[in-house]
Amino acid sequence: MKRNIIKLHQGSAKLSKEIIQKKEKTEKERLLENKLLSEALGLGVSLVLPIAGGALAGVFIDRIFQTAPRFTLGLLFMGLIISFLKLAELAKRGDNT
């Protein structure tokens, strides 16, 4: 009877260890998913913000000085260049890792 109880206890201990290991794996997977999600969000913001910011600033400046599409197009183009350079930098950094 005692042997059966000891075997049962050992079996439940092994099962508990397996469950804990599975939990740890899922936590590691969640951390990796969160890291990838934050990198993707950061990439999106770093690409969209210069373009949208340049366009909005250009419209605002054009309204003040009544120089309709000059500043809008100029700052939009600068935003595109900045976004492209940022994307190239991220791609280069990604190749090194």
N, C-alpha and C positions, 0 to 999 in steps of 0.2 A: 504494500500500500504506500509506504513511504517512497519507494523507488518511483512509483507512478506519479506521485506528487512532485518529486524532484524533476522528473522528466518533463512534466507539464509546466513546471516553473521555468525550466531551461528553454523549453519551446516558446513560452510566452516572452521570455527575455529576448530571444532571437527575433521574434516577430516585432517586438517593440523597437529593437535596433533597426530593423528593416524599415519600419514606418518612419522613424526619425531620419534615416538616411534619405528616404523619398521626400520627406518634408524639406530637408536641406537642399536637395536637388531642385525642388520646385521653387524654393526661395532664391537660389542662385539663378534659375531661369527667369524669375520675375525681375531680379536685379538687372540681368542682361537686357531684358525687354524694356525696362524703364530707361536704361542707358541709351539704347538704340532709339527709343521714342524721343528722348530729350535731345539727342544729336540731330534727329530729323527735324524736330521743331525749331531748333537753333539754326539749322541750315535754311529752313523756309523763311524764318524771320530775317536772317542775314542777307537773303537774296531779294526779298520783297521790299523790305524797309527802305533801302536806298532808291529803288525805282519809284515807289509811291511817294516817299518823302521829297525826292527831287521834283516830281510832277506837281505835287501840292505846293511846294515852295515856289516853283516857277509860276504857277497860276496866281499865287498871292502877290509875287513881285510884279508880274505883268499887270495886274489890276491897279497896283499902286502907281506904276510909272506909265501905264497905258501903252505898253509895248507888246501887245498880244502875240503871238506864239513864241517870241524870241527866248525869253527866260524859261518858259515851260519846256520848249524843245531842248534847249541847252542843258538844263538841269536834269531832264529826263534821260538824255544821252549820257550825262555824267553818272547818273544812277545805274544805267545799264552797264557802263564800263566798270564801275565799282563792284557790281554784282558778279560780273563775269570774272574779274580778278579774284574775288573771294571764292568763287566756285573753283577756279584753277588752283588756288592755294590749298583748298580742301582736298581736291583730287590728288595733288602732289603729296600732301601729307598722308593721305590714305594709301598711296602706293608704297610709302616707306615703312608702313607698319605691317 
